[in-house]
Amino acid sequence: MNIENCLILHALAPCKPDVHDWVSPAAHVSFTGLELLEPETLPKPDILYVAAPAFLLQHRAFLQKDCFIVCCGKLEDLTGQPHHAYLLFLEKPSTIQGIFNNLNRLFCRLRDWDCKLNEALLSGADAQHFLDISEDLFTNPVVLLTDTLHIAGIIPKSGSAHPDIQFMEENKFLPPQMVQQLTSKAYLQKAESFYTIGFYYPPNYMDCTIVIRKFCQNPWHLNILCTYGIYTEPTDVDLVLLRHVSKYIIAAANRQQELNAQFSNRSGSFLYDLLSGTAPKGKELEATASYLHLPLTGTYQLYVISFRTPLESHSRYVLLNLDQMIPSVLKLIYHESILILDNLGDGADASHEKVIMEALHVQLPINNAYCGISQPFQDLRLLKDVFLLTRRTAKLEMKIHPDRLYYAVRDTFATSLLATAAEQIDITLLYLRELDRLRTYDEQHHSNNMELLRVLLEHERNITSVSKVMHLHRNSVLYRVNRIQQILHVSLDDADVRLNLLLSFKALQLMHEEA
């Protein structure tokens, strides 16, 4: 690791360095090593040298070299001496040994940090581990934030009294009020503002100076690494440190992505073949499934993510976000939907349901998406049927309840039946035309018996509940129910009649939405 100029100046700050004959503190000059200047030294521009003014007066040739020298004395000691070298004078007296040891500790500390980062990269560590290694170098909280507002890593700085930082540490996502601010002010959409690491001053969503580094993990996925100036004002040192650790985080993420892709590509192709009907049959199918550790007989659950307003490459973008949030769960894109296949295994411990739902809870709202959730199924060869039923059910339910994020097949069997039928026939054929008599009666008498009947069926004929919903007296409800039965020539005591009417109302809703 090269040691940049601002780190040198920071380490020497107690000695009050004079930068008059030095490069600008913001200059991107870095050093590969540290040496005491000796008479036989052949100066190199990437080495930082330490010397006393008396030595330089005795060996004036060094002053004409293109090199960087820390002088343990004041500028006045070399007044009138022309020089080409970059000289950093220390106004506060200090010994050569003291200055050299101070700088050497800096070099050793940063190189040790770099070695640990490299070891973490080779061991396959996650983002949080890279930040844990870096904790001692930062005086303020540091957060690694994905553009899905998920906290991938955090250095909270123990004892932080800032409530937002505490919330991030405990929950691994941003506080709701912060999410609202980021969304309303379109922070994440202004990506170009943060690609070059720099300071972001108040007023902002944290009301403190922030150092931000935004970087691409790949063409679709972004990360934001930032430190919040809660305890001390951030400096150029923070810029350097954030820039360096982000390189390792990017490298680790790319390596993990490559490993995941090797499995996902093979498994995804296999599932794609099952969905499209091109998978092998018999023993060949069993052998392929066994090789991929996807038993044909087991317990699976399918999540189907669809978009209310699909955009070009939208599915790919969200898939990459999910790859980071739930890397161990199998995912693929099929017919503009994202499919997540959860192998439930033999028990609840093998299920990724919790982490999947946490990821979906972040992804669905910000991408204007919704998700259908299948019933658990025991035969992977049924994947195509499960997909079609789940997607169609979610699509129909979304039209009826557009404000929801999730549509589980187990909660909407009526819609699932209609979804299955609607793939083959016109859904209007599933509407009982006898209800037209009740609709006509309502129009003629300015009543709402259709609505009352629907509420009655949905509340399982609970007169008390219906009275509350419809704001009617109990006796009025009983009278009108009796009148409805007379108009329709049916008995609501018959379970089949009630089921048929419920399906008709569901079909009527869908017909209205599709009109």
N, C-alpha and C positions, 0 to 999 in steps of 0.2 A: 504494500500500500504506500503510495506517495503521500507525503505530508504537505498540505497546501499552506500557502503564505499566511492566511488568516488564522490558522491553528498555531503557527509560530508566534504571531503577534499576541494572540490570546494567552499563550503560556508565559510570555515575557511581560505581560501587562503590569505586574507588580514593580518591574524595573523601569517603567515609564519609557518605552522605546520611542525614539525620535525617527519618524518616517520621512524626514526631509530629503535624505539621499537614498531612500529605499523605494521600492516599487509601491504602487498604490495598494492600500489594504485590500481592495476588491480585486486586484489583479490575480488571475488564475495561474500563479507560479507555484510549482510543487517541487519537492525534494525527495530523492531516493535514499539519502544517507546524511550522516552528521559526522564532522571531523574537526579536530583541532588543527589550526593552520600551522604548519611547520616549514622550515626553510626549504626542504627538498620536495614540498608538495607541488604537484602539477594540478592546478585548479580545474574543476569541472563545473559546468553551469547547473547541473542537477544535484550538487552536493552543497549543503549548508555548512559554512565554516565558522569557527569561533576564534577570535584573536583579540589581543590588547592593542590599543593605539601605539604603544611603544614598539611593539613587534612590527607593525605596519610601517612606522617611521624608519625602522632599521632595514626593512625589506620592502622598499617602495615599489618594486616591480609588481607586487601583488595588487597594488592599487590600480594598475593599468590592465589587469586581466578582467575578462568577462565572467565574474563570479559573484557570489553572495556571501557577505561576511557580517557576522554579528560582532560588534566592537564593545568590549567591556569598559567603556569609558564615554566621555562626553564629546560632542562634535568639536568643541574648542581645541581638543587635544590634537586634531589634525587640520586645524584652520590653515588655509593657504596651500594645502596639498592637493594638486589636481588628481583626479581619479576617474577611472572608467568603471570600476567595480561598484556594486550596490552595497552600501554600508548602512547598517542599522545600529545606531548609537543608543546606548542605555544611559539615561540621565541619572538614575539611581545607582550609586556605586555597588558593584558586585564583583566577585572573583571569577576568573575564567573557569575554575573548577566548578563553582556553584552554578554558573550559567550552563556550562556543558552538561552537568548532571541533570539540571532541570529539563533541558531540551531532550536529553537522552531518555529520560523517563517518559516524555511525551511520545517519542518515536517508538519505544518499547511497548507502551500501553496501546497505541493505535495498531501496531503490527500484531500484537497479541489478540486484539479484537478482530482484526482481519483474518487471522488464522482460525479463530473460533467460528467466524462466519463461514469460512470455507469448509471447515469440518461439518458444520450443520448442513451445508448444501450437499456434501457428499453422502451424508447419512439420511437424506430425504426428510429433513425437518420441515415443520409447517411455519407459516408466517409469524405466529406468536413466539416461536422459539428464537427467531432472529431478533425480535424486539427484546426478549428477555436478556439475550446476550448483550444488547446495547443499552440496557437500562441505566447503568452507572455513568454513561456519557452525557445523558440528557438531564437538565434541571427542571424541565417542564413535561407535562403529559404528552405522549405521542400516540396517535391513533392511525391505524391502517383501515381505511374505509373503502368498500367497493361502491361502485355506482348504483348498486341495488340497495344502498344504505345499510349493509350488513357490516358489522365490525369483525374484520378478519384478524386483527391483532391490536393490542393496547398496552402501553406503559402508563399506568394511572398515576405513578409516583405515590407511594404509600402515604396515607394520611391526608390525601387530597380532600379538601373541604368543598370543592366545587360540585354541586349536585348533579350537573350534567355528566361530568366525568365519572362520578360514582354510578350513575345510571348505566352508562356505557359499559363499565367494568362488570356490573352485575348481570346485565341483560343481553349484552353482545349485539345491541342495535341502538340506533339513535333515539333520544327522547322524542315523543310525539310532537312537542312544540318546535323542536329543532327540525324535524322532518317537514313540518308545515312551512317553516321559514325557508328551508332549502328549496322546497317545491315552488312556493309562491314567488321567490326571487330568481328561480331558474339557475341556481348555482351550478348544478351538475351539467346543464346544457352549455355552459360557457367553458367548455373544455380547453379551448385554445388559451384561455387566460392562465392556466395553471401548468401547462406543459413545461414551461421554463420555470424552474424553482425560484421562488421569491417570497417577499413579504406581502401579507394581506392585512391591511390596517382597519381598525374600527372606523365607522360602525359596521359590524357584521354579525353573524348569527351567534358568535361567542363573546362579543364585546371585548375582545382582546386581540393583540397582534398574533397572527397565525402565519407559520411558514408552511407553504403548500407545495407538494410535488405530485403532479398527476402524470401517470405513465400508462402506456398500453402494455398489457400482457400479450395481446394479440390484436389483430385488426378490429375485433368487436368488443373486447372486454377492457375496462379501465379500472385503475385503482388510484386512490388518493392517500398519500402519506403526509401527515401534517403534525406539527407540534404547536400547542396552544401556549402563548406567553402569559400564563396565569401567575407564576411566581417571579420570573425574571423576563425582561424584554429579550426576545430572540435576537441572535446575532448571525453574522456570516458563518460562524462555526456551525450553527444549526443547519444551515444550507448544505455545508459540506458533509456533515454526518448523515443527514437524511438522504442526500444524493447517493452516498456510498452504500448504505444498508438497503436502499431500494433496488440497487443492482442485483444483490443477492436474492431478494424476494422475487424479483422478476425471473431470475434464472431458476430458482426452485419451483416457481409456479409453472414455467414452461416445461421443466423436466417432468413434473407430475402429470401435466397435461399429455405429454407424449406417452407416458406409461398407461394412463387411462385410455388414451386413444387406441393403443394396441389391443386392449381388451374390448373396448366399446366397438371398434370397427368390425371385429369378428362376430361378436355377440349381436351387434346391431344389424349386421347383414343377415344373420340367421333369423332374427325376429322379423326383419323386413320380408324375407322369403315366406315366413309363416303367414304374415298379413296379406301378402299378395298372392298366395296360393302356389308359389313356385318352390317350396321347400321339398327336400327329398322325402321318400316314403320309407316305411318299414324300418329295417335294421340300420340303414344309412342315417335316417332321421334320429334314431336312438343314439347312434354312435356320435353324431355331431353334437347333440344336446349334452351327452356325457362329457365330451371333450371340453365344452364351454362351461361346465358346471351349472347347467340349466336343466335339471331333471324334468322330463315330460310330465311326470306325475308328482305333484307337490301342492303347495298352497300359494297362490299368487294374487296380487291385487294390481289393477291397472288404473293409472291416472292419465286422463286425456286433457291437455291444455289447449284451448282454442282462443282465438282473438276476435274481439268484437269489431275491430277495424284493422284487419291485417295489412301490414306494410311490407315492402320488399326487404328481405333478409331479417324480418322480425323474429321468426322462429329460431333462426341460427343465433341471433344475438341473445335471446333469452336462454337458449340451450347452453351457451357458453357460461352464462351467469350461474345456471343450475349446476354445471360441471364443477364450479368452484365451491358452491354451497353444499352439494350432496354428491361428492365425487364417486362414492362407492356404490351408488344406485344406477342401474342400467337405464339409459335414456336414448331416444332416437326421434327423428323427425319423420312423420308420415302424413301425406296429404295435408300439408300446411299446419298440422297439429303436432304438439310435442307429447310423446308418450313416455311415461315413467313406469317401469315394471318393478314392483316390490316383491321380492321372494320372502314370503312370510315365514317360511321354514316350518319347524315343528312346534314353535311356541312364540309368545310375544317378544321374547328376548331377541329373536332373530329379525324382527320387523324394524324397518326404518321409518315407520309411520310418523313418529314425532318430528324427526329432522326434515322429512319431506314436507309436512304441513307447515313447519316454520319457514322453510324456503318458499313455499307457495304463498304464504301470507305476506311475504315481502314482494315477490315477483308479480303476482296477479294484479294488484291495484295499480302499480306504476306502469304496467304494460297493457292496461285495459283488456285484461284476459280473464277467463273463467275456466273452471276445471270440473270435468265429470269424473266421478269415482265409481269404479265398478264394484260389484259384489266379489268377495273372495271366490276364486275358482281353482279347481284341482287338476286341470289338464291343460298344458301349455298349447296343445293342438287346437284349443278353442279360442286362441288369442284373437283371431279375426272376428269371430262372432261377438266376443266380449267388447272389442274395440268399436264395432259398428253400433252395438246397443248403447254403450256408454256415451259415445259421441252424440248420437241422435237424441238420447234422453236429455243430455245436458243442453243441447241446442234448443229443444222444445221448451224445457223448463226455463231457460234463460229468457225466452220471449215472454213467458208468463211472469217471472220474477227477475227482472233485469238487474236489480240491485244486489243480487247475491254473487258470491265468488265461487261457491262450491255447490255441486248438484250430485248427490249420491244416489245411485240406482236403488239402493235398499230403502231409501226414503220416498221414492217416487215410482212405485211399481205400476201405478195406473199409467203414468207417462211412458214408462218403459214398454208397456204393452202397446200403447199407441205408437210409440217410436218404431217398434217392430212391424206393426201393421202398416204404418205410413210408408215404409220402404217398398211395399208391394201394391197398395191400393190408395185411392183418394181418401183422405181423412174425413171428408164430409160424409162418407158412407157409414161412419161409426157414430153419427149423431142420430138419436131417436127423434123422428119427426113428430111424435106425439107431443113433444115439448112445444111445438108450434102452436098447439091449441092453448096452452098456458100463456105463451107470449101474446097471442091475439087477445085473450081475456084481459091481460094487463093493459094492453093498449086501449081497449074499449072502456075499461073501468078505472084507468089511471092508478093502478095498483102495482105492487112489486113482488108478486108471488114467485116469480122466477128466482129472484134474489133470495127470498125466504127459503125456498126449497133447497137451493144450493147450500146456504148456511146450515139448514137443518141436517142435510146429509153429511157435511163436513164436520159437524159437531155430534155426529152419531145419535141424532134425534133427542139430544138433551135439551128439553124445553126451557129450562132455566138459563142455559148458556145462550140459546137462540133469542130469548127475550132480552137479554142484556145487549147482544150484538145488534139486534134490530130495533131496540128501544120500544118494545111493545109489551103490553101486559100479557101475562102467561095465558089467560083465557083467550085473548085475541089470537095468540099463536096457535092454540089448539083448534080454534074455530077455522083459521085459515088453512091449517094443515088438512083438516077434514075436507075443506072446499077444494083444495088442490087435488086430493085423491079422487074426488068426484069428477073434476074436469078431465083428469088424465085416465080415468077408469082403471086405476091401479090401487094396490094395497102396499103401503110402505112397510108393512110387517114382513114382506117377502124380501129376503136378502138379495136374491138375484135381481129383483126390480131396483133395489137401492144401488147395487153395483152398476147396473146398466145406466141408471140416471147419472151417477157420479162420472162414469166414463163419457157420457154425453156432454156433461158440463165441461170436462177437461178438453174434449174435442172441440167444443164451442169456443173455448178460450183460444185454442191453437188456431182455429179457423179465423178468428178475429185478428190474431196477431199476424197471420200470414196474408190477410186480405190487403 
